[in-house]
Every structure is written in C-alpha cells, then in structure tokens.
Amino acid sequence: MSTPSPLLTDAFNLLGYDLYVHLSAADSLATQNAEWSADDMARARDLISDLVIVIRGLLVEHRRQISGDCQVCASAWPCPVVTTIHAFVKDPHRQFVALAFRARDEEG
C-alpha cells in the first residue's frame, strides 16, 4: 500500500477535524448548564436525528451478507465496525475511557 500524498493527508485531517467540530457542538449543547432556549431544543432535535441517521447508515452498509460476511469489510459478521458501534452506543462511557487511553498511547 502506498503512502498518501501530503495533500491527501491534509484533506483527511481536515475531514476528521470538521467531524470533531460538529460532534463537539452537539456535546456542548448536551452538557450546557443553562436552560435550553427554543433554538437549542430545535438544534438538539436536528443533531440527534442526524447522529441516528449516521449510525443507521453505517449499520446498513455493514450488514451481513448471505455468506455470513460483512458486505463492506468482507470479514465475518458482525464485523469490527458493527461491534464498535454497538459498544459505543450501548456503553459509551467505558468506550470513551478506552479511546482516551488508546489516543494517549498513540501520542506517547
């Protein structure tokens, strides 16, 4: 596998950054201490709906084929994407800690 060009690497980094900013906005809204305004409630409804659509979309793409494999990963189903989504959705706090440790280990 070849190494991506610096331009492609920058594009991937910008894509990831944009997603993190969007998710940070959702998290900020959810954890704000002030009373929610009507605009906050409308934004929260949109964000929740958008996030559910994303999760469902990933699950649809990574569905089980008749052969028993994931149609995208070609690995045994449930594939790592499905099991990761399940872990994050069903036990997000434990998964957050695991992600934090993994990020720390990758940086150090």
QUIBEL-V323683 format. One record per residue. N is the residue number from 1. RES is the residue in one letter. SS is DSSP state (H for helix, E for strand, C for the rest). PSI is psi as a letter, one per 40 degrees, with the letter a starting at -180 (NA if undefined). Layout:
BEGIN
n;res;ss;psi
N;RES;SS;PSI
N;RES;SS;PSI
END
This chain:
BEGIN
n;res;ss;psi
1;M;C;h
2;S;C;i
3;T;C;h
4;P;C;i
5;S;C;i
6;P;H;d
7;L;H;d
8;L;H;d
9;T;H;d
10;D;H;d
11;A;H;d
12;F;H;d
13;N;H;d
14;L;H;d
15;L;H;d
16;G;H;d
17;Y;H;d
18;D;H;d
19;L;H;d
20;Y;H;d
21;V;H;d
22;H;H;d
23;L;H;d
24;S;H;d
25;A;H;d
26;A;H;d
27;D;H;d
28;S;H;d
29;L;H;d
30;A;H;d
31;T;H;e
32;Q;C;i
33;N;C;d
34;A;C;i
35;E;C;i
36;W;C;h
37;S;C;i
38;A;H;d
39;D;H;d
40;D;H;d
41;M;H;d
42;A;H;d
43;R;H;d
44;A;H;d
45;R;H;d
46;D;H;d
47;L;H;d
48;I;H;d
49;S;H;d
50;D;H;d
51;L;H;d
52;V;H;d
53;I;H;d
54;V;H;d
55;I;H;d
56;R;H;d
57;G;H;d
58;L;H;d
59;L;H;d
60;V;H;d
61;E;H;d
62;H;C;f
63;R;C;i
64;R;E;h
65;Q;C;i
66;I;C;d
67;S;C;e
68;G;C;e
69;D;E;i
70;C;E;h
71;Q;C;e
72;V;C;d
73;C;C;d
74;A;C;f
75;S;C;i
76;A;E;h
77;W;C;h
78;P;C;h
79;C;C;i
80;P;H;d
81;V;H;d
82;V;H;d
83;T;H;d
84;T;H;d
85;I;H;d
86;H;H;d
87;A;H;d
88;F;H;d
89;V;H;d
90;K;H;d
91;D;C;g
92;P;H;d
93;H;H;d
94;R;H;d
95;Q;H;d
96;F;H;d
97;V;H;d
98;A;H;d
99;L;H;d
100;A;H;d
101;F;H;d
102;R;H;d
103;A;H;d
104;R;H;d
105;D;H;d
106;E;H;d
107;E;H;d
108;G;C;NA
END
